[in-house]
C-alpha cells in the first residue's frame, strides 16, 4: 500500500496507538505483579506476647469486723535466687523429660517479675487484717513504733514459680517460698521463725494460660498459709 495514502497513514497511527496502549498495560501489570511479590516476600509482623498478672484482686470492700486488728507488719522485697525468676517470662518444666531445665513460653509474659506480683498480692491479702508497711518506710515504721513495739519484719525468698508437667497431659502450678520472720531490736534483727511453703495446684490446660491460672491459685493458697502461720507465732 502506498505510504502516502491517507488511509494507510490512519491505519498506521491506529496500530501504533494500540501497540503503545498494550505496552503500557503490560508494564502496569508487571509493576503490580512485582509489587505484590515484594510484599509477600516481607516477613510477617511478629505476634505480640500475651501479658498476664494475677487478675484484678478484690472487687468489693470486705465487711468490717469487731475483731481487733492484728499487729502491724513490715514487708521486705521478695528476693529470688536470680536468673530466670528475675525477668517476666512465664516458665515451665517438663519433669518427665528434663526436670532441671526451665523453659519460657515464647508468646506469654508476666506484667512484672513474679516476685513483684507475689509481693503485691501478699500485701493486699495481709492488709485486710493488719497494717502492712514496706520495710524501708522509716517514717511510717517510726510512727507505728511510737504506738507500741516496732513491727516485725517478714522476709521472703521466691524459690520456684513454674508450670510443672508431670506428663504431657498432667501439670500443676508450683510455688515455693521461704519465709523468715524477724523482730527488730536495738542490737539488730532477732530471728523468730522460719518456714518453707510449697504449694501445687492443677492446671486446667497444658498451655501458658493454664499455667498462669494454676500459678495464681497456688500463690493465693501459699499466701493463705503464710497468713495463718504469722498468726500462730507468739
N, CA, C and O of each residue as an XYZ file, in Angstrom:
936
protein
N       0.863     -1.193      0.000
C       0.000      0.000      0.000
C       0.885      1.224      0.000
O       1.937      1.254      0.639
N       0.450      2.217     -0.716
C       1.197      3.468     -0.836
C       1.266      4.144      0.524
O       0.227      4.437      1.115
N       2.469      4.397      1.033
C       2.583      5.028      2.351
C       2.045      6.439      2.378
O       1.807      6.999      3.448
N       1.848      7.033      1.172
C       1.296      8.390      1.135
C      -0.228      8.379      1.135
O      -0.877      9.424      1.189
N      -0.779      7.173      1.074
C      -2.252      7.054      1.071
C      -2.768      7.434      2.456
O      -2.282      6.916      3.461
N      -3.757      8.342      2.516
C      -4.296      8.777      3.828
C      -4.820      7.614      4.654
O      -4.660      7.603      5.874
N      -5.438      6.647      4.015
C      -5.990      5.507      4.760
C      -4.870      4.716      5.412
O      -4.963      4.297      6.566
N      -3.802      4.522      4.633
C      -2.649      3.808      5.190
C      -2.078      4.549      6.400
O      -1.747      3.935      7.414
N      -1.969      5.852      6.287
C      -1.427      6.653      7.387
C      -2.283      6.544      8.637
O      -1.765      6.427      9.747
N      -3.603      6.584      8.450
C      -4.518      6.487      9.596
C      -4.386      5.133     10.269
O      -4.345      5.034     11.495
N      -4.320      4.070      9.434
C      -4.190      2.722      9.986
C      -2.883      2.572     10.761
O      -2.817      1.942     11.816
N      -1.834      3.189     10.176
C      -0.527      3.115     10.835
C      -0.564      3.783     12.205
O      -0.034      3.242     13.176
N      -1.189      4.958     12.288
C      -1.301      5.666     13.560
C      -2.104      4.839     14.579
O      -1.742      4.744     15.751
N      -3.189      4.254     14.101
C      -4.039      3.450     14.999
C      -3.276      2.249     15.520
O      -3.369      1.902     16.698
N      -2.502      1.603     14.612
C      -1.730      0.432     15.038
C      -0.694      0.806     16.091
O      -0.528      0.096     17.082
N       0.003      1.924     15.877
C       0.996      2.385     16.847
C       0.351      2.701     18.200
O       0.908      2.406     19.258
N      -0.835      3.307     18.135
C      -1.528      3.655     19.383
C      -1.901      2.407     20.160
O      -1.759      2.348     21.382
N      -2.393      1.383     19.410
C      -2.754      0.137     20.096
C      -1.536     -0.530     20.721
O      -1.593     -1.049     21.836
N      -0.426     -0.504     19.972
C       0.804     -1.096     20.498
C       1.283     -0.367     21.757
O       1.754     -0.994     22.706
N       1.159      0.962     21.755
C       1.581      1.738     22.920
C       0.696      1.447     24.129
O       1.163      1.308     25.259
N      -0.655      1.357     23.829
C      -1.572      1.037     24.941
C      -1.279     -0.349     25.512
O      -1.274     -0.548     26.727
N      -1.031     -1.315     24.599
C      -0.725     -2.673     25.059
C       0.548     -2.689     25.885
O       0.629     -3.365     26.911
N       1.551     -1.930     25.425
C       2.798     -1.868     26.178
C       2.613     -1.233     27.538
O       3.197     -1.679     28.525
N       1.794     -0.183     27.590
C       1.540      0.482     28.861
C       0.807     -0.441     29.825
O       1.126     -0.495     31.012
N      -0.195     -1.178     29.295
C      -0.962     -2.095     30.154
C      -0.062     -3.213     30.665
O      -0.120     -3.589     31.835
N       0.787     -3.749     29.749
C       1.706     -4.804     30.162
C       2.677     -4.315     31.236
O       2.966     -5.029     32.196
N       3.173     -3.091     31.063
C       4.093     -2.525     32.053
C       3.428     -2.335     33.398
O       4.023     -2.593     34.445
N       2.160     -1.869     33.357
C       1.429     -1.674     34.612
C       1.199     -3.003     35.313
O       1.378     -3.113     36.526
N       0.797     -4.025     34.534
C       0.573     -5.339     35.129
C       1.863     -5.903     35.713
O       1.855     -6.520     36.778
N       2.986     -5.683     34.998
C       4.270     -6.163     35.505
C       4.641     -5.468     36.805
O       5.164     -6.095     37.726
N       4.365     -4.149     36.876
C       4.667     -3.389     38.090
C       3.847     -3.887     39.274
O       4.365     -4.039     40.380
N       2.550     -4.143     39.029
C       1.680     -4.650     40.092
C       2.154     -6.018     40.573
O       2.184     -6.294     41.772
N       2.522     -6.868     39.618
C       2.983     -8.213     39.966
C       4.246     -8.162     40.822
O       4.369     -8.871     41.821
N       5.185     -7.305     40.408
C       6.427     -7.179     41.160
C       6.169     -6.624     42.552
O       6.798     -7.058     43.518
N       5.237     -5.655     42.667
C       4.919     -5.065     43.967
C       4.317     -6.101     44.897
O       4.695     -6.193     46.065
N       3.371     -6.886     44.374
C       2.741     -7.923     45.198
C       3.759     -8.978     45.617
O       3.723     -9.473     46.743
N       4.666     -9.318     44.704
C       5.697    -10.314     45.042
C       6.600     -9.791     46.148
O       6.978    -10.528     47.058
N       6.946     -8.494     46.059
C       7.802     -7.905     47.083
C       7.105     -7.892     48.439
O       7.718     -8.162     49.472
N       5.787     -7.568     48.415
C       5.038     -7.541     49.689
C       4.961     -8.932     50.301
O       5.117     -9.089     51.512
N       4.721     -9.941     49.472
C       4.612    -11.298     50.008
C       5.943    -11.816     50.523
O       5.982    -12.728     51.349
N       7.031    -11.238     50.039
C       8.350    -11.678     50.498
C       8.740    -11.069     51.828
O       9.681    -11.542     52.466
N       8.018     -9.993     52.277
C       8.336     -9.356     53.540
C       8.000    -10.286     54.696
O       7.038    -11.046     54.591
N       8.751    -10.262     55.797
C       8.436    -11.119     56.943
C       7.128    -10.700     57.595
O       6.789     -9.517     57.617
N       6.386    -11.687     58.131
C       5.134    -11.391     58.820
C       5.403    -10.567     60.072
O       6.454    -10.690     60.701
N       4.432     -9.724     60.423
C       4.546     -8.929     61.642
C       4.567     -9.861     62.848
O       3.674    -10.698     62.982
N       5.557     -9.742     63.725
C       5.644    -10.665     64.867
C       4.439    -10.515     65.795
O       3.938     -9.414     66.025
N       3.991    -11.656     66.319
C       2.864    -11.644     67.241
C       3.304    -11.071     68.583
O       4.400    -11.355     69.065
N       2.434    -10.263     69.178
C       2.735     -9.695     70.487
C       2.432    -10.739     71.561
O       1.380    -11.377     71.534
N       3.351    -10.906     72.498
C       3.164    -11.886     73.568
C       2.003    -11.483     74.460
O       1.818    -10.303     74.757
N       1.214    -12.477     74.890
C       0.120    -12.228     75.827
C       0.696    -11.811     77.172
O       1.693    -12.368     77.630
N       0.059    -10.824     77.803
C       0.542    -10.274     79.077
C      -0.389    -10.718     80.198
O      -1.605    -10.548     80.106
N       0.188    -11.292     81.265
C      -0.614    -11.860     82.352
C      -0.235    -11.242     83.693
O       0.902    -10.823     83.912
N      -1.237    -11.199     84.596
C      -0.998    -10.916     86.007
C      -1.915    -11.820     86.818
O      -2.407    -12.819     86.293
N      -2.158    -11.491     88.095
C      -2.990    -12.338     88.944
C      -4.469    -11.932     88.919
O      -5.258    -12.448     89.710
N      -4.845    -11.036     88.043
C      -6.228    -10.595     87.997
C      -6.450     -9.322     88.784
O      -5.510     -8.783     89.368
N      -7.698     -8.824     88.810
C      -7.966     -7.522     89.430
C      -7.958     -7.517     90.945
O      -8.017     -6.448     91.551
N      -7.886     -8.690     91.580
C      -7.920     -8.712     93.050
C      -9.327     -8.486     93.576
O     -10.312     -8.808     92.912
N      -9.410     -7.923     94.789
C     -10.711     -7.693     95.407
C     -11.521     -6.683     94.611
O     -11.017     -5.622     94.241
N     -12.775     -7.016     94.352
C     -13.658     -6.102     93.641
C     -14.625     -5.400     94.587
O     -15.271     -4.422     94.212
N     -14.721     -5.908     95.822
C     -15.600     -5.301     96.828
C     -14.814     -5.081     98.115
O     -13.854     -5.799     98.397
N     -15.228     -4.082     98.894
C     -14.602     -3.830    100.191
C     -15.057     -4.889    101.189
O     -16.260     -5.078    101.367
N     -14.130     -5.583    101.843
C     -14.534     -6.606    102.810
C     -15.342     -5.982    103.944
O     -15.068     -4.850    104.343
N     -16.338     -6.705    104.472
C     -17.135     -6.167    105.575
C     -16.285     -5.964    106.826
O     -15.367     -6.739    107.094
N     -16.594     -4.926    107.582
C     -15.863     -4.638    108.822
C     -16.190     -5.697    109.864
O     -17.308     -6.208    109.912
N     -15.202     -6.025    110.702
C     -15.405     -6.994    111.771
C     -15.146     -6.317    113.109
O     -14.534     -5.251    113.173
N     -15.621     -6.954    114.178
C     -15.427     -6.434    115.536
C     -14.095     -6.888    116.128
O     -13.719     -6.462    117.220
N     -13.386     -7.748    115.408
C     -12.125     -8.241    115.938
C     -11.068     -7.140    115.890
O     -11.041     -6.313    114.978
N     -10.193     -7.158    116.910
C      -9.095     -6.195    116.936
C      -8.139     -6.504    115.796
O      -7.884     -7.674    115.513
N      -7.604     -5.484    115.137
C      -6.665     -5.735    114.042
C      -5.415     -6.424    114.547
O      -5.002     -6.248    115.693
N      -4.831     -7.202    113.678
C      -3.592     -7.890    114.033
C      -2.443     -6.886    114.112
O      -2.548     -5.791    113.560
N      -1.348     -7.242    114.790
C      -0.220     -6.311    114.913
C       0.319     -5.909    113.530
O       0.275     -6.706    112.593
N       0.820     -4.690    113.404
C       1.363     -4.255    112.116
C       2.570     -5.098    111.726
O       3.218     -5.722    112.566
N       2.849     -5.096    110.435
C       3.912     -5.931    109.896
C       4.695     -5.138    108.856
O       4.111     -4.420    108.044
N       6.007     -5.269    108.885
C       6.858     -4.688    107.842
C       7.181     -5.792    106.835
O       7.537     -6.908    107.215
N       7.054     -5.467    105.556
C       7.250     -6.463    104.498
C       8.440     -6.062    103.631
O       8.440     -4.996    103.015
N       9.452     -6.922    103.588
C      10.621     -6.671    102.743
C      10.304     -7.027    101.295
O       9.315     -7.704    101.015
N      11.150     -6.566    100.381
C      11.038     -7.011     98.998
C      11.313     -8.502     98.944
O      12.151     -9.011     99.687
N      10.612     -9.200     98.068
C      10.816    -10.639     97.931
C      12.035    -10.884     97.054
O      12.113    -10.388     95.930
N      12.972    -11.641     97.569
C      14.181    -11.940     96.829
C      13.995    -13.222     96.009
O      13.029    -13.958     96.207
N      14.920    -13.475     95.097
C      14.924    -14.689     94.276
C      16.353    -15.216     94.200
O      17.298    -14.493     94.518
N      16.517    -16.459     93.784
C      17.872    -16.973     93.593
C      18.589    -16.320     92.409
O      19.776    -16.560     92.186
N      17.870    -15.501     91.659
C      18.454    -14.861     90.484
C      18.144    -15.633     89.221
O      17.466    -16.660     89.259
N      18.644    -15.136     88.100
C      18.462    -15.845     86.842
C      17.058    -15.732     86.296
O      16.528    -14.631     86.147
N      16.448    -16.881     85.996
C      15.191    -16.915     85.256
C      14.048    -16.205     85.977
O      13.179    -15.627     85.323
N      14.029    -16.236     87.299
C      12.920    -15.633     88.044
C      13.018    -14.111     88.130
O      12.112    -13.462     88.653
N      14.094    -13.546     87.628
C      14.258    -12.100     87.699
C      13.695    -11.378     86.480
O      13.782    -10.153     86.400
N      13.116    -12.114     85.525
C      12.507    -11.460     84.375
C      11.021    -11.784     84.319
O      10.472    -12.347     85.266
N      10.374    -11.439     83.229
C       8.922    -11.562     83.141
C       8.450    -12.794     82.374
O       7.275    -12.886     82.019
N       9.338    -13.728     82.116
C       8.964    -14.926     81.370
C       8.025    -15.810     82.188
O       8.169    -15.930     83.404
N       7.060    -16.427     81.501
C       6.224    -17.469     82.107
C       6.965    -18.784     81.872
O       7.161    -19.193     80.727
N       7.375    -19.442     82.949
C       8.277    -20.589     82.859
C       7.543    -21.907     83.066
O       6.549    -21.978     83.788
N       8.060    -22.957     82.412
C       7.521    -24.302     82.630
C       8.663    -25.310     82.682
O       9.764    -25.061     82.190
N       8.367    -26.453     83.294
C       9.319    -27.568     83.364
C       8.643    -28.835     82.844
O       7.462    -29.066     83.103
N       9.385    -29.640     82.119
C       8.924    -30.956     81.692
C       9.581    -31.984     82.605
O      10.663    -32.488     82.305
N       8.920    -32.295     83.725
C       9.520    -33.189     84.711
C       9.740    -34.582     84.152
O      10.643    -35.290     84.599
N       8.933    -34.988     83.183
C       9.048    -36.326     82.618
C      10.205    -36.413     81.605
O      10.592    -37.512     81.207
N      10.752    -35.272     81.191
C      11.843    -35.270     80.209
C      13.141    -34.742     80.803
O      14.181    -35.396     80.725
N      13.070    -33.543     81.401
C      14.261    -32.930     81.993
C      13.801    -31.929     83.048
O      13.591    -30.753     82.751
N      13.650    -32.398     84.265
C      13.091    -31.555     85.329
C      14.010    -30.404     85.699
O      13.567    -29.432     86.312
N      15.284    -30.499     85.336
C      16.226    -29.438     85.707
C      16.196    -28.249     84.752
O      16.799    -27.213     85.030
N      15.503    -28.394     83.636
C      15.507    -27.324     82.632
C      14.256    -26.465     82.729
O      13.135    -26.963     82.622
N      14.462    -25.169     82.932
C      13.374    -24.200     82.888
C      13.231    -23.682     81.463
O      14.215    -23.296     80.833
N      12.005    -23.678     80.962
C      11.755    -23.225     79.598
C      10.743    -22.082     79.626
O       9.776    -22.142     80.385
N      10.941    -21.050     78.822
C       9.966    -19.948     78.769
C       8.934    -20.171     77.669
O       9.274    -20.630     76.579
N       7.693    -19.850     77.950
C       6.687    -19.796     76.882
C       7.037    -18.621     75.964
O       7.290    -17.512     76.436
N       7.049    -18.871     74.658
C       7.511    -17.841     73.720
C       6.505    -16.709     73.546
O       6.899    -15.589     73.223
N       5.211    -16.973     73.752
C       4.191    -15.956     73.496
C       3.422    -15.590     74.766
O       2.225    -15.309     74.710
N       4.106    -15.594     75.902
C       3.457    -15.239     77.169
C       4.464    -14.522     78.062
O       5.635    -14.897     78.120
N       4.000    -13.494     78.752
C       4.838    -12.727     79.668
C       4.002    -12.323     80.887
O       2.799    -12.087     80.775
N       4.657    -12.245     82.055
C       4.043    -11.628     83.220
C       4.132    -10.116     83.073
O       5.025     -9.608     82.394
N       3.216     -9.398     83.702
C       3.232     -7.935     83.617
C       4.399     -7.332     84.393
O       4.799     -6.197     84.131
N       4.940     -8.075     85.336
C       6.135     -7.680     86.103
C       6.791     -8.962     86.584
O       6.160    -10.017     86.521
N       8.032     -8.921     87.063
C       8.665    -10.152     87.541
C       7.821    -10.841     88.617
O       7.183    -10.163     89.423
N       7.807    -12.175     88.641
C       6.946    -12.912     89.571
C       7.082    -12.490     91.027
O       6.078    -12.436     91.738
N       8.292    -12.190     91.493
C       8.469    -11.796     92.891
C       7.672    -10.533     93.211
O       7.125    -10.407     94.307
N       7.604     -9.608     92.272
C       6.840     -8.385     92.494
C       5.341     -8.660     92.487
O       4.597     -8.068     93.268
N       4.897     -9.553     91.610
C       3.482     -9.930     91.587
C       3.078    -10.598     92.896
O       2.025    -10.294     93.457
N       3.928    -11.515     93.383
C       3.616    -12.214     94.632
C       3.586    -11.228     95.797
O       2.692    -11.304     96.640
N       4.538    -10.314     95.860
C       4.572     -9.334     96.956
C       3.336     -8.440     96.919
O       2.752     -8.147     97.963
N       2.940     -8.010     95.741
C       1.751     -7.174     95.608
C       0.513     -7.897     96.127
O      -0.307     -7.311     96.835
N       0.383     -9.178     95.768
C      -0.764     -9.981     96.216
C      -0.697    -10.226     97.715
O      -1.716    -10.173     98.404
N       0.500    -10.492     98.217
C       0.675    -10.751     99.650
C       0.306     -9.524    100.465
O      -0.404     -9.636    101.465
N       0.771     -8.370    100.058
C       0.473     -7.149    100.812
C      -1.026     -6.856    100.795
O      -1.599     -6.441    101.802
N      -1.647     -7.075     99.647
C      -3.095     -6.846     99.550
C      -3.862     -7.762    100.492
O      -4.807     -7.332    101.154
N      -3.452     -9.034    100.552
C      -4.162    -10.007    101.389
C      -3.921     -9.751    102.877
O      -4.869     -9.712    103.661
N      -2.653     -9.577    103.270
C      -2.360     -9.340    104.688
C      -2.937     -8.010    105.159
O      -3.285     -7.860    106.330
N      -3.037     -7.051    104.250
C      -3.534     -5.733    104.620
C      -5.011     -5.697    104.969
O      -5.505     -4.680    105.456
N      -5.723     -6.788    104.729
C      -7.138     -6.827    105.112
C      -7.302     -6.911    106.634
O      -8.326     -6.495    107.176
N      -6.280     -7.455    107.322
C      -6.401     -7.693    108.765
C      -5.402     -6.922    109.606
O      -5.472     -6.947    110.834
N      -4.467     -6.232    108.952
C      -3.437     -5.527    109.714
C      -2.841     -4.435    108.849
O      -3.025     -4.412    107.632
N      -2.112     -3.519    109.508
C      -1.347     -2.515    108.761
C      -0.069     -3.174    108.251
O       0.638     -3.841    109.007
N       0.225     -2.985    106.961
C       1.429     -3.557    106.347
C       2.258     -2.418    105.784
O       1.775     -1.618    104.983
N       3.519     -2.352    106.214
C       4.434     -1.310    105.763
C       5.538     -1.923    104.905
O       5.865     -3.103    105.036
N       6.099     -1.105    104.036
C       7.334     -1.517    103.375
C       8.467     -1.456    104.392
O       8.528     -0.542    105.214
N       9.357     -2.432    104.328
C      10.446     -2.486    105.304
C      11.312     -1.235    105.251
O      11.964     -0.903    106.241
N      11.334     -0.535    104.127
C      12.149      0.666    104.019
C      11.436      1.950    104.353
O      12.019      3.026    104.221
N      10.180      1.871    104.785
C       9.407      3.075    105.106
C       9.737      3.535    106.525
O       8.993      3.246    107.462
N      10.831      4.237    106.681
C      11.284      4.670    108.009
C      10.262      5.486    108.774
O       9.933      5.118    109.902
N       9.736      6.582    108.220
C       8.771      7.412    108.957
C       7.527      6.648    109.384
O       7.042      6.815    110.503
N       7.008      5.806    108.485
C       5.807      5.046    108.834
C       6.095      4.047    109.942
O       5.279      3.867    110.846
N       7.245      3.400    109.876
C       7.604      2.444    110.919
C       7.829      3.142    112.252
O       7.481      2.603    113.303
N       8.402      4.329    112.216
C       8.627      5.072    113.453
C       7.316      5.469    114.104
O       7.174      5.398    115.325
N       6.350      5.890    113.282
C       5.037      6.259    113.840
C       4.371      5.044    114.458
O       3.761      5.131    115.524
N       4.492      3.900    113.777
C       3.897      2.673    114.316
C       4.581      2.272    115.613
O       3.917      1.843    116.557
N       5.915      2.408    115.671
C       6.653      2.021    116.881
C       6.310      2.927    118.046
O       6.365      2.496    119.198
N       5.954      4.184    117.769
C       5.598      5.104    118.837
C       4.336      4.660    119.558
O       4.107      5.031    120.709
N       3.513      3.860    118.875
C       2.273      3.379    119.472
C       2.426      2.024    120.136
O       1.480      1.520    120.741
N       3.600      1.433    120.033
C       3.818      0.117    120.624
C       5.126     -0.464    120.148
O       5.970      0.270    119.634
N       5.327     -1.779    120.305
C       6.570     -2.404    119.863
C       6.766     -2.210    118.356
O       5.784     -2.124    117.619
N       8.009     -2.141    117.891
C       8.243     -1.984    116.451
C       7.704     -3.187    115.693
O       7.767     -4.312    116.189
N       7.178     -2.964    114.503
C       6.610     -4.087    113.731
C       7.663     -5.145    113.428
O       8.828     -4.830    113.186
N       7.243     -6.374    113.445
C       8.101     -7.448    112.978
C       8.237     -7.355    111.458
O       7.401     -6.756    110.781
N       9.296     -7.952    110.942
C       9.557     -7.880    109.508
C       9.479     -9.275    108.901
O      10.098    -10.225    109.380
N       8.703     -9.363    107.839
C       8.584    -10.619    107.096
C       9.487    -10.553    105.865
O       9.367     -9.656    105.030
N      10.390    -11.523    105.778
C      11.306    -11.623    104.636
C      10.982    -12.903    103.870
O      10.806    -13.966    104.467
N      10.907    -12.794    102.561
C      10.545    -13.939    101.730
C      11.524    -14.104    100.576
O      12.030    -13.128    100.021
N      11.775    -15.358    100.230
C      12.504    -15.662     99.003
C      11.637    -16.576     98.139
O      11.163    -17.616     98.597
N      11.436    -16.172     96.876
C      10.682    -16.974     95.923
C      11.657    -17.927     95.236
O      12.505    -17.501     94.452
N      11.528    -19.228     95.540
C      12.498    -20.197     95.038
C      12.010    -20.962     93.816
O      12.819    -21.432     93.016
N      10.708    -21.090     93.664
C      10.163    -21.801     92.490
C       8.840    -21.161     92.106
O       8.008    -20.847     92.957
N       8.665    -20.976     90.792
C       7.432    -20.372     90.286
C       7.302    -20.804     88.835
O       7.678    -20.076     87.917
N       6.756    -22.021     88.643
C       6.748    -22.585     87.296
C       5.516    -23.452     87.066
O       4.852    -23.904     87.999
N       5.243    -23.662     85.775
C       4.206    -24.586     85.328
C       4.883    -25.936     85.149
O       5.676    -26.122     84.226
N       4.570    -26.875     86.030
C       5.287    -28.147     86.094
C       4.461    -29.254     85.432
O       3.322    -29.512     85.820
N       5.061    -29.906     84.422
C       4.401    -31.010     83.716
C       4.949    -32.332     84.229
O       6.121    -32.645     84.023
N       4.100    -33.111     84.900
C       4.472    -34.464     85.295
C       4.373    -35.403     84.105
O       5.093    -36.399     84.031
N       3.477    -35.084     83.171
C       3.260    -35.821     81.925
C       2.696    -34.825     80.927
O       2.253    -33.747     81.324
N       2.699    -35.156     79.641
C       2.197    -34.185     78.657
C       0.793    -33.674     78.947
O       0.488    -32.521     78.641
N      -0.061    -34.497     79.525
C      -1.426    -34.067     79.796
C      -1.722    -33.803     81.257
O      -2.884    -33.628     81.625
N      -0.697    -33.769     82.100
C      -0.891    -33.557     83.537
C       0.110    -32.533     84.043
O       1.319    -32.750     83.971
N      -0.403    -31.398     84.564
C       0.508    -30.330     85.000
C      -0.086    -29.553     86.161
O      -1.292    -29.588     86.407
N       0.791    -28.851     86.867
C       0.379    -28.043     88.016
C       1.147    -26.725     88.007
O       2.191    -26.596     87.367
N       0.605    -25.754     88.729
C       1.344    -24.536     89.031
C       2.066    -24.744     90.347
O       1.438    -25.049     91.361
N       3.382    -24.583     90.340
C       4.199    -24.869     91.525
C       4.812    -23.579     92.066
O       5.508    -22.858     91.351
N       4.538    -23.303     93.350
C       5.086    -22.123     94.030
C       5.800    -22.586     95.295
O       5.239    -23.342     96.088
N       7.035    -22.132     95.481
C       7.762    -22.433     96.721
C       8.377    -21.147     97.258
O       9.105    -20.444     96.557
N       8.066    -20.856     98.520
C       8.550    -19.649     99.189
C       9.245    -20.024    100.490
O       8.813    -20.938    101.192
N      10.316    -19.320    100.805
C      10.996    -19.472    102.089
C      10.738    -18.198    102.887
O      11.146    -17.108    102.487
N      10.056    -18.351    104.023
C       9.648    -17.203    104.835
C      10.484    -17.128    106.106
O      10.774    -18.141    106.743
N      10.863    -15.907    106.457
C      11.607    -15.642    107.691
C      10.959    -14.463    108.397
O      10.759    -13.408    107.796
N      10.632    -14.640    109.669
C      10.061    -13.559    110.466
C      11.091    -13.123    111.501
O      11.593    -13.940    112.273
N      11.400    -11.833    111.512
C      12.394    -11.309    112.450
C      11.791    -10.165    113.253
O      10.858     -9.487    112.824
N      12.364     -9.984    114.434
C      11.987     -8.858    115.299
C      13.119     -7.840    115.277
O      14.293     -8.192    115.396
N      12.752     -6.590    115.126
C      13.758     -5.536    115.082
C      14.055     -5.058    116.504
O      13.171     -4.553    117.196
N      15.295     -5.220    116.926
C      15.718     -4.825    118.269
C      16.852     -3.805    118.152
O      17.447     -3.664    117.084
N      17.153     -3.095    119.235
C      18.262     -2.123    119.180
C      19.591     -2.747    118.769
O      20.449     -2.072    118.201
N      19.757     -4.020    119.054
C      21.021     -4.681    118.707
C      20.982     -5.345    117.336
O      21.974     -5.937    116.909
N      19.839     -5.254    116.635
C      19.729     -5.851    115.302
C      18.511     -6.753    115.186
O      17.615     -6.719    116.030
N      18.487     -7.557    114.135
C      17.350     -8.438    113.897
C      17.455     -9.705    114.745
O      18.518    -10.314    114.866
N      16.314    -10.079    115.328
C      16.230    -11.308    116.111
C      15.322    -12.293    115.383
O      14.160    -11.989    115.115
N      15.848    -13.467    115.066
C      15.081    -14.474    114.343
C      13.964    -15.025    115.228
O      14.199    -15.453    116.358
N      12.743    -15.005    114.687
C      11.591    -15.537    115.414
C      11.131    -16.873    114.847
O      10.811    -17.792    115.601
N      11.099    -16.984    113.536
C      10.608    -18.227    112.927
C      10.996    -18.257    111.454
O      11.176    -17.224    110.809
N      11.118    -19.485    110.945
C      11.367    -19.713    109.525
C      10.532    -20.896    109.059
O      10.249    -21.815    109.827
N      10.140    -20.857    107.776
C       9.371    -21.987    107.254
C       9.339    -21.940    105.731
O       9.340    -20.868    105.124
N       9.311    -23.136    105.124
C       9.099    -23.258    103.680
C       7.612    -23.469    103.401
O       6.916    -24.154    104.151
N       7.146    -22.877    102.327
C       5.776    -23.066    101.871
C       5.831    -23.532    100.417
O       6.272    -22.799     99.531
N       5.377    -24.759    100.191
C       5.355    -25.327     98.844
C       3.925    -25.716     98.503
O       3.303    -26.518     99.200
N       3.415    -25.141     97.430
C       2.016    -25.344     97.052
C       1.947    -25.668     95.566
O       2.596    -25.018     94.746
N       1.147    -26.687     95.227
C       0.852    -27.012     93.836
C      -0.655    -27.004     93.631
O      -1.416    -27.457     94.486
N      -1.069    -26.486     92.493
C      -2.478    -26.508     92.120
C      -2.592    -26.956     90.667
O      -1.796    -26.532     89.829
N      -3.580    -27.814     90.353
C      -3.670    -28.376     88.999
C      -3.979    -27.320     87.942
O      -4.725    -26.371     88.184
N      -3.386    -27.507     86.768
C      -3.657    -26.624     85.625
C      -4.798    -27.216     84.807
O      -4.890    -28.432     84.642
N      -5.656    -26.356     84.302
C      -6.814    -26.816     83.529
C      -6.490    -27.017     82.056
O      -7.290    -27.600     81.324
N      -5.321    -26.542     81.605
C      -4.907    -26.742     80.215
C      -3.388    -26.763     80.150
O      -2.705    -26.180     80.993
N      -2.874    -27.444     79.136
C      -1.428    -27.622     79.006
C      -0.820    -26.514     78.148
O      -0.159    -26.783     77.145
N      -1.051    -25.274     78.554
C      -0.505    -24.136     77.816
C      -0.215    -23.007     78.798
O      -0.398    -23.157     80.006
N       0.241    -21.875     78.262
C       0.606    -20.769     79.140
C      -0.577    -20.267     79.954
O      -0.432    -19.986     81.144
N      -1.742    -20.151     79.333
C      -2.923    -19.659     80.051
C      -3.278    -20.586     81.207
O      -3.609    -20.118     82.296
N      -3.213    -21.899     80.981
C      -3.489    -22.846     82.060
C      -2.455    -22.750     83.164
O      -2.797    -22.840     84.343
N      -1.189    -22.567     82.796
C      -0.145    -22.414     83.805
C      -0.321    -21.160     84.625
O      -0.114    -21.178     85.838
N      -0.702    -20.065     83.981
C      -0.912    -18.802     84.699
C      -2.049    -18.941     85.707
O      -1.929    -18.490     86.846
N      -3.143    -19.557     85.295
C      -4.269    -19.739     86.227
C      -3.859    -20.608     87.412
O      -4.199    -20.304     88.556
N      -3.134    -21.681     87.141
C      -2.709    -22.572     88.227
C      -1.738    -21.870     89.173
O      -1.820    -22.054     90.387
N      -0.831    -21.079     88.640
C       0.122    -20.348     89.481
C      -0.574    -19.277     90.312
O      -0.167    -19.007     91.442
N      -1.612    -18.671     89.765
C      -2.369    -17.676     90.530
C      -3.057    -18.324     91.727
O      -3.007    -17.799     92.839
N      -3.699    -19.464     91.494
C      -4.387    -20.178     92.578
C      -3.378    -20.680     93.608
O      -3.623    -20.599     94.812
N      -2.247    -21.198     93.139
C      -1.219    -21.690     94.059
C      -0.639    -20.554     94.895
O      -0.366    -20.732     96.082
N      -0.452    -19.389     94.281
C       0.056    -18.234     95.027
C      -0.920    -17.816     96.116
O      -0.510    -17.556     97.248
N      -2.202    -17.749     95.792
C      -3.199    -17.369     96.793
C      -3.238    -18.376     97.938
O      -3.400    -17.999     99.098
N      -3.088    -19.661     97.606
C      -3.085    -20.686     98.658
C      -1.852    -20.532     99.547
O      -1.954    -20.645    100.768
N      -0.691    -20.277     98.947
C       0.530    -20.086     99.738
C       0.412    -18.861    100.638
O       0.847    -18.890    101.790
N      -0.168    -17.800    100.124
C      -0.348    -16.583    100.928
C      -1.294    -16.860    102.093
O      -1.077    -16.365    103.200
N      -2.331    -17.641    101.851
C      -3.228    -18.009    102.941
C      -2.507    -18.781    104.034
O      -2.758    -18.563    105.219
N      -1.605    -19.691    103.641
C      -0.840    -20.446    104.633
C       0.120    -19.533    105.396
O       0.300    -19.698    106.603
N       0.730    -18.583    104.710
C       1.641    -17.646    105.375
C       0.877    -16.797    106.383
O       1.359    -16.557    107.490
N      -0.314    -16.342    106.002
C      -1.121    -15.530    106.913
C      -1.456    -16.300    108.191
O      -1.362    -15.747    109.287
N      -1.846    -17.569    108.061
C      -2.160    -18.375    109.233
C      -0.911    -18.611    110.082
O      -0.971    -18.562    111.310
N       0.205    -18.863    109.429
C       1.469    -19.101    110.143
C       1.850    -17.877    110.969
O       2.271    -18.012    112.117
N       1.707    -16.689    110.398
C       2.057    -15.468    111.120
C       1.199    -15.314    112.382
O       1.687    -14.869    113.420
N      -0.058    -15.679    112.285
C      -0.953    -15.522    113.439
C      -0.642    -16.521    114.542
O      -1.006    -16.296    115.697
N       0.024    -17.620    114.207
C       0.336    -18.647    115.205
C       1.634    -18.382    115.962
O       1.913    -19.027    116.972
N       2.426    -17.429    115.467
C       3.717    -17.151    116.115
C       3.500    -16.184    117.279
O       2.992    -15.083    117.067
N       3.871    -16.568    118.501
C       3.621    -15.692    119.662
C       4.480    -14.435    119.632
O       4.387    -13.602    120.534
